[in-house]
Amino acid sequence: MGTSTTWQIDATHSAAEFAVKHLMISTVKGRFAEVSGTVTVDDARPGEAAVNVSINAASIDTREEKRDAHLRSADFFDVEKYPTITFKGTRANGPLDGEFKLVGDLTIRDVTREVVLAVESAGQVKDPWGGVRAGYSATTRINRKDFGLTWNVAMEAGGVLVGDEIKISIEVELVRQAAQAAA
């Protein structure tokens, strides 16, 4: 019987950010302010880490109140009907203390698609309060239309108001919890 270690996302030191083309010539960046979740690693099989992340869709912030309200509406995230964006990691390919691919299911608006995150470990440290923390950076790209985010406006000169490709960047700090004996 092995042990597993659970790590809690430290929301105050983590961020889920995105970038999308606007008018085909500039990039709009935003973030979700409320990210929570856990990573549980079986010490004997670290590639089978269970990653569960939850994002409050209404916490979207692009530094423009009217745009944020539009993004919360049924045209985009429809936060009243679909308040949560989730990611459930299913497998890690590579060493968790280096660079690896994290494969998992991303759910937006009740549409689930498999995505692959390119992840890089920033290492582990002991914090001033006697705990252990780990840092990770992850990136991926998705097509927003794959998740039902299809609203757009065609422009007279050609092209569209909002690009389809979304670049996602995640910075996460994890806090180690007490180890548990595996069942």
N, C-alpha and C positions, 0 to 999 in steps of 0.2 A: 504494500500500500504506500503510495507516494504522497507528496504534498503539493498543494497549489498555492500560489500567491496572488492575491487580488490587489490591484492598483486602482485608486480612485482618481478621476480627473479633477484637478484643481482648477475650477472654473475661472478664478481670478487671474490665473497665469496661463490661460489657454485661449485660443482664438480659432474660429473657422471663418476664413475669408474667401472672397470670390472676385473674379474680374470678368467683364463681358464687354464686347465692342458696342459703342453707341454711334449711330450714324455712319458706321463703317470706317470712321476715321479716328475715334478716340476710345479710350478705355474707361469704363466706370468700375470703381472698386467698392466693395461693401463687406460687411461682416455680420455674423450672427453673434449677439452678445451673450446668449444663454446656452452654454454647452455643458452637458453633464454625461457621466457614464463611468464604466469600469472596464478594466482589462484583467482577465484572470489567466494566469500562466501555470500549466501543469509542469512542475519542475522536471519531470522525466521526459516530457514531450513538448518543448517550448514552441514548436511550429504549429501546435494546435491551440494557440492562445485564443481565448474567447473574448472578443472585443464587442462591447455594446455601448453605442454612443447615441445620445438623444439631443436634438437641437430644437429649441423653441422657435418655430418659424416666425412668430410675431416679433421676435427680438431682432429682426433684420434692421440694419442701419447702413445707409449709403450717404449719410450727411445731408440729405435733402428730404424734408418731411413729406412733401406731396408725392415724391417718387416712392418713398417707403410705404405710404398709404396705398398707392397703386399696386406695389408688389405684394402687399398683404391681401389685396382684393381677390375676387374670383378669377380675374384675368391672369393671375400668376399663382401665388401659393395658396390662396383661399384658406387663410389661417383659421377662420371660424369652423370650417368643415374639416380641415387637415392641420391641426395645431402643431404636429410634431414631425420633424424629419429624423429618420433613424439610419444608422449604419451598424450592421452586424458583421463583424469580421469572421470569416470562416476558415482561413488558413494563411499562414505566413510562410513565404518561400525565401529562406535565407536566415542568417543569424540575427537575432533580435538586438544584439549589441553592436550592429554595424548597419549596412544598407540592405534592405530587403523589400520584397513586394508583399503587400497585404491585400488579399482578395476577400471581398465581402459583398453584402447586399445593401445597396443604398435605396431607401424608400422615401419618395417625395410624392405627395398627393395620392397616397395609396398605390403608387406604381413602384414596383421593385425591379431593379436591374443590378446585375453583377458589375462591380467596378474594381479596378486594381489601383491601389495607392502605392506610389513610390515613397518609401519611408526611410528616414535616416535617423539613427540614434544619436543624441547629443551626450549620452552617458548618464551615469547615476552619481548622486552626491548625498552626503549626510547633511541634513538641514540643521539650523541652530537649535531646533527643538527636539533633537534626538531621533528624528524620522529619516526615512530614505526617500529621495525623489528621483524620478527619471524624466528625461526630456526627449521628445521626438518631433520631427518635422515631416510632413507628408504632402504630396501633391498628386493631382490627377486632373483629367479633363473629361467633361461629359457634354453631351448634346442635350440641351434643355428640353427639346421636343420629345426626347425619349421618355420624359417624365410628365408629359402632358402640359408643359409650360410653353404653349404655342402662340400666345398673343404677340402680334407684331403689326407694324404699319409699313407698307411699301412706300418708297420715296419716289418722287417724280423723276429724278435723275437716275434712278436705278438703285438697287440695294434695298436694305431694310433699316428700320430704326434701331432694332436690337439684334445683335448677333446671336447665333445658335450655340456656339461653343462657349462653355463656361470653364474657366480655369479655377481650380479649387486649391487653396493652400491652408494647411492646418498646422498649428503649433500647439503642442499639448505638453503639459507638465503633470506627471502622475505622482501620487503619494502612496507609498506601499502600506498596505494594511497587514494585520497579523496573518501569518501563514495558517492554512487550514489543512487537516488531513484529508486526502482524497477518499471518497467513498468506494 
